[in-house]
Amino acid sequence: MDAFTAGLLQRIKATESDLSRARDDGDDFLVDVEQGELDDLRRLAAEHGVEVGAYSV
């Protein structure tokens, strides 16, 4: 796995964790921010042929 893929997958994992925490805290604004970030990261992954969930980070 190259550095780009590893970094992207790590950012996705961290953002998923942050999103979950925001939901648990009931912070609707932060949920929107984190969901937007996650959507952008997943789009970037798709554009570069990175299968999210195909690797363990």
CHARMM-style PDB file with segment names, atoms N, HN, CA, C and O in Angstrom:
ATOM      1  N   MET     1       0.850  -1.165   0.000  1.00  0.00      PROA
ATOM      2  CA  MET     1       0.000   0.000   0.000  1.00  0.00      PROA
ATOM      3  C   MET     1       0.898   1.231   0.000  1.00  0.00      PROA
ATOM      4  O   MET     1       1.838   1.323   0.789  1.00  0.00      PROA
ATOM      5  N   ASP     2       0.603   2.170  -0.885  1.00  0.00      PROA
ATOM      6  HN  ASP     2      -0.160   2.095  -1.527  1.00  0.00      PROA
ATOM      7  CA  ASP     2       1.424   3.381  -0.956  1.00  0.00      PROA
ATOM      8  C   ASP     2       1.020   4.388   0.128  1.00  0.00      PROA
ATOM      9  O   ASP     2      -0.003   4.228   0.795  1.00  0.00      PROA
ATOM     10  N   ALA     3       1.835   5.412   0.282  1.00  0.00      PROA
ATOM     11  HN  ALA     3       2.666   5.541  -0.260  1.00  0.00      PROA
ATOM     12  CA  ALA     3       1.621   6.400   1.337  1.00  0.00      PROA
ATOM     13  C   ALA     3       0.307   7.165   1.148  1.00  0.00      PROA
ATOM     14  O   ALA     3      -0.374   7.475   2.126  1.00  0.00      PROA
ATOM     15  N   PHE     4      -0.050   7.467  -0.090  1.00  0.00      PROA
ATOM     16  HN  PHE     4       0.503   7.215  -0.885  1.00  0.00      PROA
ATOM     17  CA  PHE     4      -1.299   8.181  -0.351  1.00  0.00      PROA
ATOM     18  C   PHE     4      -2.489   7.363   0.142  1.00  0.00      PROA
ATOM     19  O   PHE     4      -3.358   7.880   0.844  1.00  0.00      PROA
ATOM     20  N   THR     5      -2.524   6.084  -0.230  1.00  0.00      PROA
ATOM     21  HN  THR     5      -1.818   5.664  -0.800  1.00  0.00      PROA
ATOM     22  CA  THR     5      -3.623   5.210   0.165  1.00  0.00      PROA
ATOM     23  C   THR     5      -3.679   5.057   1.677  1.00  0.00      PROA
ATOM     24  O   THR     5      -4.751   5.149   2.275  1.00  0.00      PROA
ATOM     25  N   ALA     6      -2.539   4.826   2.289  1.00  0.00      PROA
ATOM     26  HN  ALA     6      -1.668   4.751   1.803  1.00  0.00      PROA
ATOM     27  CA  ALA     6      -2.497   4.663   3.740  1.00  0.00      PROA
ATOM     28  C   ALA     6      -2.978   5.928   4.449  1.00  0.00      PROA
ATOM     29  O   ALA     6      -3.758   5.853   5.399  1.00  0.00      PROA
ATOM     30  N   GLY     7      -2.518   7.074   3.994  1.00  0.00      PROA
ATOM     31  HN  GLY     7      -1.885   7.136   3.222  1.00  0.00      PROA
ATOM     32  CA  GLY     7      -2.928   8.332   4.603  1.00  0.00      PROA
ATOM     33  C   GLY     7      -4.406   8.608   4.432  1.00  0.00      PROA
ATOM     34  O   GLY     7      -5.073   9.062   5.362  1.00  0.00      PROA
ATOM     35  N   LEU     8      -4.914   8.337   3.253  1.00  0.00      PROA
ATOM     36  HN  LEU     8      -4.373   7.969   2.497  1.00  0.00      PROA
ATOM     37  CA  LEU     8      -6.327   8.553   2.977  1.00  0.00      PROA
ATOM     38  C   LEU     8      -7.199   7.648   3.844  1.00  0.00      PROA
ATOM     39  O   LEU     8      -8.189   8.096   4.423  1.00  0.00      PROA
ATOM     40  N   LEU     9      -6.829   6.386   3.929  1.00  0.00      PROA
ATOM     41  HN  LEU     9      -6.024   6.022   3.459  1.00  0.00      PROA
ATOM     42  CA  LEU     9      -7.603   5.455   4.742  1.00  0.00      PROA
ATOM     43  C   LEU     9      -7.538   5.816   6.220  1.00  0.00      PROA
ATOM     44  O   LEU     9      -8.522   5.651   6.940  1.00  0.00      PROA
ATOM     45  N   GLN    10      -6.401   6.302   6.674  1.00  0.00      PROA
ATOM     46  HN  GLN    10      -5.602   6.436   6.088  1.00  0.00      PROA
ATOM     47  CA  GLN    10      -6.276   6.730   8.071  1.00  0.00      PROA
ATOM     48  C   GLN    10      -7.167   7.941   8.340  1.00  0.00      PROA
ATOM     49  O   GLN    10      -7.813   8.023   9.385  1.00  0.00      PROA
ATOM     50  N   ARG    11      -7.199   8.879   7.397  1.00  0.00      PROA
ATOM     51  HN  ARG    11      -6.674   8.813   6.548  1.00  0.00      PROA
ATOM     52  CA  ARG    11      -8.063  10.054   7.561  1.00  0.00      PROA
ATOM     53  C   ARG    11      -9.535   9.658   7.574  1.00  0.00      PROA
ATOM     54  O   ARG    11     -10.325  10.222   8.331  1.00  0.00      PROA
ATOM     55  N   ILE    12      -9.904   8.694   6.741  1.00  0.00      PROA
ATOM     56  HN  ILE    12      -9.262   8.236   6.126  1.00  0.00      PROA
ATOM     57  CA  ILE    12     -11.294   8.215   6.731  1.00  0.00      PROA
ATOM     58  C   ILE    12     -11.637   7.580   8.071  1.00  0.00      PROA
ATOM     59  O   ILE    12     -12.699   7.849   8.634  1.00  0.00      PROA
ATOM     60  N   LYS    13     -10.753   6.748   8.577  1.00  0.00      PROA
ATOM     61  HN  LYS    13      -9.891   6.530   8.120  1.00  0.00      PROA
ATOM     62  CA  LYS    13     -10.986   6.087   9.857  1.00  0.00      PROA
ATOM     63  C   LYS    13     -11.136   7.118  10.980  1.00  0.00      PROA
ATOM     64  O   LYS    13     -12.038   7.000  11.809  1.00  0.00      PROA
ATOM     65  N   ALA    14     -10.267   8.117  11.013  1.00  0.00      PROA
ATOM     66  HN  ALA    14      -9.534   8.213  10.339  1.00  0.00      PROA
ATOM     67  CA  ALA    14     -10.324   9.154  12.048  1.00  0.00      PROA
ATOM     68  C   ALA    14     -11.611   9.968  11.931  1.00  0.00      PROA
ATOM     69  O   ALA    14     -12.235  10.299  12.939  1.00  0.00      PROA
ATOM     70  N   THR    15     -12.002  10.284  10.708  1.00  0.00      PROA
ATOM     71  HN  THR    15     -11.495  10.015   9.889  1.00  0.00      PROA
ATOM     72  CA  THR    15     -13.218  11.065  10.499  1.00  0.00      PROA
ATOM     73  C   THR    15     -14.453  10.272  10.890  1.00  0.00      PROA
ATOM     74  O   THR    15     -15.393  10.831  11.455  1.00  0.00      PROA
ATOM     75  N   GLU    16     -14.465   8.974  10.598  1.00  0.00      PROA
ATOM     76  HN  GLU    16     -13.701   8.519  10.139  1.00  0.00      PROA
ATOM     77  CA  GLU    16     -15.582   8.129  11.027  1.00  0.00      PROA
ATOM     78  C   GLU    16     -15.694   8.123  12.550  1.00  0.00      PROA
ATOM     79  O   GLU    16     -16.794   8.180  13.099  1.00  0.00      PROA
ATOM     80  N   SER    17     -14.562   8.055  13.220  1.00  0.00      PROA
ATOM     81  HN  SER    17     -13.668   8.008  12.775  1.00  0.00      PROA
ATOM     82  CA  SER    17     -14.547   8.086  14.685  1.00  0.00      PROA
ATOM     83  C   SER    17     -15.056   9.421  15.207  1.00  0.00      PROA
ATOM     84  O   SER    17     -15.855   9.460  16.143  1.00  0.00      PROA
ATOM     85  N   ASP    18     -14.598  10.518  14.607  1.00  0.00      PROA
ATOM     86  HN  ASP    18     -13.948  10.487  13.847  1.00  0.00      PROA
ATOM     87  CA  ASP    18     -15.045  11.850  15.009  1.00  0.00      PROA
ATOM     88  C   ASP    18     -16.540  12.025  14.763  1.00  0.00      PROA
ATOM     89  O   ASP    18     -17.234  12.648  15.567  1.00  0.00      PROA
ATOM     90  N   LEU    19     -17.031  11.483  13.666  1.00  0.00      PROA
ATOM     91  HN  LEU    19     -16.467  10.978  13.013  1.00  0.00      PROA
ATOM     92  CA  LEU    19     -18.454  11.564  13.344  1.00  0.00      PROA
ATOM     93  C   LEU    19     -19.276  10.805  14.379  1.00  0.00      PROA
ATOM     94  O   LEU    19     -20.308  11.293  14.840  1.00  0.00      PROA
ATOM     95  N   SER    20     -18.823   9.634  14.734  1.00  0.00      PROA
ATOM     96  HN  SER    20     -17.985   9.239  14.360  1.00  0.00      PROA
ATOM     97  CA  SER    20     -19.517   8.831  15.741  1.00  0.00      PROA
ATOM     98  C   SER    20     -19.566   9.562  17.080  1.00  0.00      PROA
ATOM     99  O   SER    20     -20.598   9.578  17.751  1.00  0.00      PROA
ATOM    100  N   ARG    21     -18.451  10.162  17.459  1.00  0.00      PROA
ATOM    101  HN  ARG    21     -17.613  10.150  16.913  1.00  0.00      PROA
ATOM    102  CA  ARG    21     -18.388  10.903  18.721  1.00  0.00      PROA
ATOM    103  C   ARG    21     -19.340  12.098  18.690  1.00  0.00      PROA
ATOM    104  O   ARG    21     -20.032  12.363  19.673  1.00  0.00      PROA
ATOM    105  N   ALA    22     -19.378  12.815  17.574  1.00  0.00      PROA
ATOM    106  HN  ALA    22     -18.815  12.599  16.776  1.00  0.00      PROA
ATOM    107  CA  ALA    22     -20.277  13.964  17.442  1.00  0.00      PROA
ATOM    108  C   ALA    22     -21.732  13.531  17.556  1.00  0.00      PROA
ATOM    109  O   ALA    22     -22.541  14.215  18.184  1.00  0.00      PROA
ATOM    110  N   ARG    23     -22.062  12.399  16.950  1.00  0.00      PROA
ATOM    111  HN  ARG    23     -21.405  11.844  16.440  1.00  0.00      PROA
ATOM    112  CA  ARG    23     -23.440  11.877  17.060  1.00  0.00      PROA
ATOM    113  C   ARG    23     -23.762  11.521  18.500  1.00  0.00      PROA
ATOM    114  O   ARG    23     -24.839  11.845  19.001  1.00  0.00      PROA
ATOM    115  N   ASP    24     -22.826  10.854  19.166  1.00  0.00      PROA
ATOM    116  HN  ASP    24     -21.951  10.592  18.760  1.00  0.00      PROA
ATOM    117  CA  ASP    24     -23.030  10.466  20.565  1.00  0.00      PROA
ATOM    118  C   ASP    24     -23.210  11.686  21.460  1.00  0.00      PROA
ATOM    119  O   ASP    24     -23.982  11.652  22.419  1.00  0.00      PROA
ATOM    120  N   ASP    25     -22.497  12.764  21.145  1.00  0.00      PROA
ATOM    121  HN  ASP    25     -21.870  12.792  20.367  1.00  0.00      PROA
ATOM    122  CA  ASP    25     -22.571  13.992  21.933  1.00  0.00      PROA
ATOM    123  C   ASP    25     -23.790  14.839  21.582  1.00  0.00      PROA
ATOM    124  O   ASP    25     -24.098  15.800  22.286  1.00  0.00      PROA
ATOM    125  N   GLY    26     -24.479  14.494  20.511  1.00  0.00      PROA
ATOM    126  HN  GLY    26     -24.228  13.712  19.939  1.00  0.00      PROA
ATOM    127  CA  GLY    26     -25.648  15.257  20.089  1.00  0.00      PROA
ATOM    128  C   GLY    26     -25.301  16.605  19.477  1.00  0.00      PROA
ATOM    129  O   GLY    26     -26.114  17.529  19.507  1.00  0.00      PROA
ATOM    130  N   ASP    27     -24.094  16.724  18.920  1.00  0.00      PROA
ATOM    131  HN  ASP    27     -23.433  15.974  18.895  1.00  0.00      PROA
ATOM    132  CA  ASP    27     -23.634  17.977  18.324  1.00  0.00      PROA
ATOM    133  C   ASP    27     -23.976  17.978  16.832  1.00  0.00      PROA
ATOM    134  O   ASP    27     -23.190  17.528  15.997  1.00  0.00      PROA
ATOM    135  N   ASP    28     -25.153  18.488  16.522  1.00  0.00      PROA
ATOM    136  HN  ASP    28     -25.791  18.854  17.200  1.00  0.00      PROA
ATOM    137  CA  ASP    28     -25.650  18.437  15.148  1.00  0.00      PROA
ATOM    138  C   ASP    28     -24.757  19.186  14.160  1.00  0.00      PROA
ATOM    139  O   ASP    28     -24.566  18.736  13.031  1.00  0.00      PROA
ATOM    140  N   PHE    29     -24.208  20.334  14.585  1.00  0.00      PROA
ATOM    141  HN  PHE    29     -24.364  20.700  15.502  1.00  0.00      PROA
ATOM    142  CA  PHE    29     -23.325  21.087  13.697  1.00  0.00      PROA
ATOM    143  C   PHE    29     -22.081  20.277  13.374  1.00  0.00      PROA
ATOM    144  O   PHE    29     -21.691  20.173  12.211  1.00  0.00      PROA
ATOM    145  N   LEU    30     -21.456  19.705  14.392  1.00  0.00      PROA
ATOM    146  HN  LEU    30     -21.773  19.789  15.336  1.00  0.00      PROA
ATOM    147  CA  LEU    30     -20.248  18.912  14.165  1.00  0.00      PROA
ATOM    148  C   LEU    30     -20.546  17.654  13.353  1.00  0.00      PROA
ATOM    149  O   LEU    30     -19.710  17.216  12.563  1.00  0.00      PROA
ATOM    150  N   VAL    31     -21.718  17.076  13.538  1.00  0.00      PROA
ATOM    151  HN  VAL    31     -22.398  17.432  14.179  1.00  0.00      PROA
ATOM    152  CA  VAL    31     -22.122  15.933  12.708  1.00  0.00      PROA
ATOM    153  C   VAL    31     -22.121  16.332  11.239  1.00  0.00      PROA
ATOM    154  O   VAL    31     -21.611  15.599  10.392  1.00  0.00      PROA
ATOM    155  N   ASP    32     -22.693  17.498  10.936  1.00  0.00      PROA
ATOM    156  HN  ASP    32     -23.107  18.094  11.624  1.00  0.00      PROA
ATOM    157  CA  ASP    32     -22.731  17.977   9.546  1.00  0.00      PROA
ATOM    158  C   ASP    32     -21.321  18.202   9.000  1.00  0.00      PROA
ATOM    159  O   ASP    32     -21.029  17.845   7.859  1.00  0.00      PROA
ATOM    160  N   VAL    33     -20.453  18.792   9.814  1.00  0.00      PROA
ATOM    161  HN  VAL    33     -20.691  19.082  10.741  1.00  0.00      PROA
ATOM    162  CA  VAL    33     -19.078  19.057   9.383  1.00  0.00      PROA
ATOM    163  C   VAL    33     -18.344  17.756   9.107  1.00  0.00      PROA
ATOM    164  O   VAL    33     -17.713  17.603   8.061  1.00  0.00      PROA
ATOM    165  N   GLU    34     -18.426  16.818  10.045  1.00  0.00      PROA
ATOM    166  HN  GLU    34     -18.938  16.942  10.894  1.00  0.00      PROA
ATOM    167  CA  GLU    34     -17.715  15.547   9.894  1.00  0.00      PROA
ATOM    168  C   GLU    34     -18.287  14.715   8.751  1.00  0.00      PROA
ATOM    169  O   GLU    34     -17.539  14.042   8.042  1.00  0.00      PROA
ATOM    170  N   GLN    35     -19.608  14.754   8.564  1.00  0.00      PROA
ATOM    171  HN  GLN    35     -20.216  15.301   9.140  1.00  0.00      PROA
ATOM    172  CA  GLN    35     -20.209  14.008   7.457  1.00  0.00      PROA
ATOM    173  C   GLN    35     -19.753  14.573   6.125  1.00  0.00      PROA
ATOM    174  O   GLN    35     -19.487  13.818   5.189  1.00  0.00      PROA
ATOM    175  N   GLY    36     -19.660  15.885   6.029  1.00  0.00      PROA
ATOM    176  HN  GLY    36     -19.876  16.498   6.789  1.00  0.00      PROA
ATOM    177  CA  GLY    36     -19.156  16.516   4.804  1.00  0.00      PROA
ATOM    178  C   GLY    36     -17.723  16.109   4.528  1.00  0.00      PROA
ATOM    179  O   GLY    36     -17.368  15.800   3.391  1.00  0.00      PROA
ATOM    180  N   GLU    37     -16.899  16.109   5.567  1.00  0.00      PROA
ATOM    181  HN  GLU    37     -17.188  16.361   6.491  1.00  0.00      PROA
ATOM    182  CA  GLU    37     -15.497  15.690   5.421  1.00  0.00      PROA
ATOM    183  C   GLU    37     -15.417  14.228   4.983  1.00  0.00      PROA
ATOM    184  O   GLU    37     -14.624  13.881   4.108  1.00  0.00      PROA
ATOM    185  N   LEU    38     -16.234  13.379   5.590  1.00  0.00      PROA
ATOM    186  HN  LEU    38     -16.878  13.661   6.301  1.00  0.00      PROA
ATOM    187  CA  LEU    38     -16.225  11.963   5.229  1.00  0.00      PROA
ATOM    188  C   LEU    38     -16.683  11.761   3.787  1.00  0.00      PROA
ATOM    189  O   LEU    38     -16.105  10.955   3.058  1.00  0.00      PROA
ATOM    190  N   ASP    39     -17.698  12.475   3.382  1.00  0.00      PROA
ATOM    191  HN  ASP    39     -18.168  13.130   3.974  1.00  0.00      PROA
ATOM    192  CA  ASP    39     -18.161  12.389   1.991  1.00  0.00      PROA
ATOM    193  C   ASP    39     -17.052  12.793   1.019  1.00  0.00      PROA
ATOM    194  O   ASP    39     -16.849  12.139  -0.003  1.00  0.00      PROA
ATOM    195  N   ASP    40     -16.337  13.874   1.343  1.00  0.00      PROA
ATOM    196  HN  ASP    40     -16.502  14.406   2.173  1.00  0.00      PROA
ATOM    197  CA  ASP    40     -15.231  14.329   0.491  1.00  0.00      PROA
ATOM    198  C   ASP    40     -14.113  13.294   0.426  1.00  0.00      PROA
ATOM    199  O   ASP    40     -13.571  13.031  -0.647  1.00  0.00      PROA
ATOM    200  N   LEU    41     -13.770  12.713   1.562  1.00  0.00      PROA
ATOM    201  HN  LEU    41     -14.210  12.927   2.434  1.00  0.00      PROA
ATOM    202  CA  LEU    41     -12.702  11.708   1.583  1.00  0.00      PROA
ATOM    203  C   LEU    41     -13.091  10.457   0.803  1.00  0.00      PROA
ATOM    204  O   LEU    41     -12.266   9.889   0.087  1.00  0.00      PROA
ATOM    205  N   ARG    42     -14.327  10.032   0.936  1.00  0.00      PROA
ATOM    206  HN  ARG    42     -14.997  10.493   1.518  1.00  0.00      PROA
ATOM    207  CA  ARG    42     -14.791   8.853   0.183  1.00  0.00      PROA
ATOM    208  C   ARG    42     -14.830   9.134  -1.309  1.00  0.00      PROA
ATOM    209  O   ARG    42     -14.526   8.256  -2.116  1.00  0.00      PROA
ATOM    210  N   ARG    43     -15.207  10.363  -1.681  1.00  0.00      PROA
ATOM    211  HN  ARG    43     -15.454  11.076  -1.025  1.00  0.00      PROA
ATOM    212  CA  ARG    43     -15.197  10.741  -3.103  1.00  0.00      PROA
ATOM    213  C   ARG    43     -13.766  10.718  -3.636  1.00  0.00      PROA
ATOM    214  O   ARG    43     -13.511  10.207  -4.726  1.00  0.00      PROA
ATOM    215  N   LEU    44     -12.839  11.274  -2.860  1.00  0.00      PROA
ATOM    216  HN  LEU    44     -13.047  11.689  -1.974  1.00  0.00      PROA
ATOM    217  CA  LEU    44     -11.434  11.269  -3.248  1.00  0.00      PROA
ATOM    218  C   LEU    44     -10.919   9.835  -3.403  1.00  0.00      PROA
ATOM    219  O   LEU    44     -10.196   9.528  -4.351  1.00  0.00      PROA
ATOM    220  N   ALA    45     -11.289   8.978  -2.481  1.00  0.00      PROA
ATOM    221  HN  ALA    45     -11.875   9.228  -1.711  1.00  0.00      PROA
ATOM    222  CA  ALA    45     -10.883   7.571  -2.565  1.00  0.00      PROA
ATOM    223  C   ALA    45     -11.419   6.937  -3.855  1.00  0.00      PROA
ATOM    224  O   ALA    45     -10.686   6.255  -4.570  1.00  0.00      PROA
ATOM    225  N   ALA    46     -12.687   7.168  -4.138  1.00  0.00      PROA
ATOM    226  HN  ALA    46     -13.283   7.722  -3.556  1.00  0.00      PROA
ATOM    227  CA  ALA    46     -13.295   6.600  -5.342  1.00  0.00      PROA
ATOM    228  C   ALA    46     -12.613   7.110  -6.607  1.00  0.00      PROA
ATOM    229  O   ALA    46     -12.388   6.347  -7.546  1.00  0.00      PROA
ATOM    230  N   GLU    47     -12.283   8.402  -6.631  1.00  0.00      PROA
ATOM    231  HN  GLU    47     -12.466   9.023  -5.869  1.00  0.00      PROA
ATOM    232  CA  GLU    47     -11.626   8.983  -7.799  1.00  0.00      PROA
ATOM    233  C   GLU    47     -10.249   8.372  -8.049  1.00  0.00      PROA
ATOM    234  O   GLU    47      -9.767   8.363  -9.182  1.00  0.00      PROA
ATOM    235  N   HSD    48      -9.621   7.865  -6.999  1.00  0.00      PROA
ATOM    236  HN  HSD    48     -10.013   7.873  -6.078  1.00  0.00      PROA
ATOM    237  CA  HSD    48      -8.280   7.299  -7.120  1.00  0.00      PROA
ATOM    238  C   HSD    48      -8.270   5.776  -7.036  1.00  0.00      PROA
ATOM    239  O   HSD    48      -7.214   5.156  -6.916  1.00  0.00      PROA
ATOM    240  N   GLY    49      -9.457   5.185  -7.101  1.00  0.00      PROA
ATOM    241  HN  GLY    49     -10.315   5.688  -7.199  1.00  0.00      PROA
ATOM    242  CA  GLY    49      -9.555   3.731  -7.116  1.00  0.00      PROA
ATOM    243  C   GLY    49      -9.211   3.060  -5.799  1.00  0.00      PROA
ATOM    244  O   GLY    49      -8.843   1.886  -5.775  1.00  0.00      PROA
ATOM    245  N   VAL    50      -9.329   3.797  -4.706  1.00  0.00      PROA
ATOM    246  HN  VAL    50      -9.629   4.750  -4.725  1.00  0.00      PROA
ATOM    247  CA  VAL    50      -9.046   3.227  -3.383  1.00  0.00      PROA
ATOM    248  C   VAL    50     -10.350   2.665  -2.830  1.00  0.00      PROA
ATOM    249  O   VAL    50     -11.327   3.394  -2.658  1.00  0.00      PROA
ATOM    250  N   GLU    51     -10.358   1.377  -2.556  1.00  0.00      PROA
ATOM    251  HN  GLU    51      -9.565   0.785  -2.696  1.00  0.00      PROA
ATOM    252  CA  GLU    51     -11.543   0.736  -2.007  1.00  0.00      PROA
ATOM    253  C   GLU    51     -11.506   0.870  -0.489  1.00  0.00      PROA
ATOM    254  O   GLU    51     -10.672   0.267   0.186  1.00  0.00      PROA
ATOM    255  N   VAL    52     -12.429   1.673   0.027  1.00  0.00      PROA
ATOM    256  HN  VAL    52     -13.107   2.162  -0.522  1.00  0.00      PROA
ATOM    257  CA  VAL    52     -12.524   1.865   1.473  1.00  0.00      PROA
ATOM    258  C   VAL    52     -13.019   0.561   2.081  1.00  0.00      PROA
ATOM    259  O   VAL    52     -14.005  -0.011   1.618  1.00  0.00      PROA
ATOM    260  N   GLY    53     -12.341   0.098   3.108  1.00  0.00      PROA
ATOM    261  HN  GLY    53     -11.539   0.563   3.484  1.00  0.00      PROA
ATOM    262  CA  GLY    53     -12.713  -1.163   3.742  1.00  0.00      PROA
ATOM    263  C   GLY    53     -11.941  -2.338   3.193  1.00  0.00      PROA
ATOM    264  O   GLY    53     -12.026  -3.437   3.741  1.00  0.00      PROA
ATOM    265  N   ALA    54     -11.193  -2.140   2.128  1.00  0.00      PROA
ATOM    266  HN  ALA    54     -11.125  -1.247   1.682  1.00  0.00      PROA
ATOM    267  CA  ALA    54     -10.416  -3.226   1.542  1.00  0.00      PROA
ATOM    268  C   ALA    54      -9.111  -3.455   2.300  1.00  0.00      PROA
ATOM    269  O   ALA    54      -8.480  -4.504   2.166  1.00  0.00      PROA
ATOM    270  N   TYR    55      -8.714  -2.464   3.095  1.00  0.00      PROA
ATOM    271  HN  TYR    55      -9.226  -1.612   3.204  1.00  0.00      PROA
ATOM    272  CA  TYR    55      -7.463  -2.541   3.831  1.00  0.00      PROA
ATOM    273  C   TYR    55      -7.739  -2.346   5.316  1.00  0.00      PROA
ATOM    274  O   TYR    55      -8.710  -1.687   5.690  1.00  0.00      PROA
ATOM    275  N   SER    56      -6.905  -2.905   6.144  1.00  0.00      PROA
ATOM    276  HN  SER    56      -6.116  -3.440   5.840  1.00  0.00      PROA
ATOM    277  CA  SER    56      -6.918  -2.610   7.571  1.00  0.00      PROA
ATOM    278  C   SER    56      -5.828  -1.596   7.842  1.00  0.00      PROA
ATOM    279  O   SER    56      -4.671  -1.795   7.470  1.00  0.00      PROA
ATOM    280  N   VAL    57      -6.204  -0.512   8.491  1.00  0.00      PROA
ATOM    281  HN  VAL    57      -7.143  -0.351   8.794  1.00  0.00      PROA
ATOM    282  CA  VAL    57      -5.231   0.517   8.797  1.00  0.00      PROA
ATOM    283  C   VAL    57      -4.936   0.482  10.272  1.00  0.00      PROA
ATOM    284  OT1 VAL    57      -4.131   1.275  10.760  1.00  0.00      PROA
TER     285      VAL     57
END
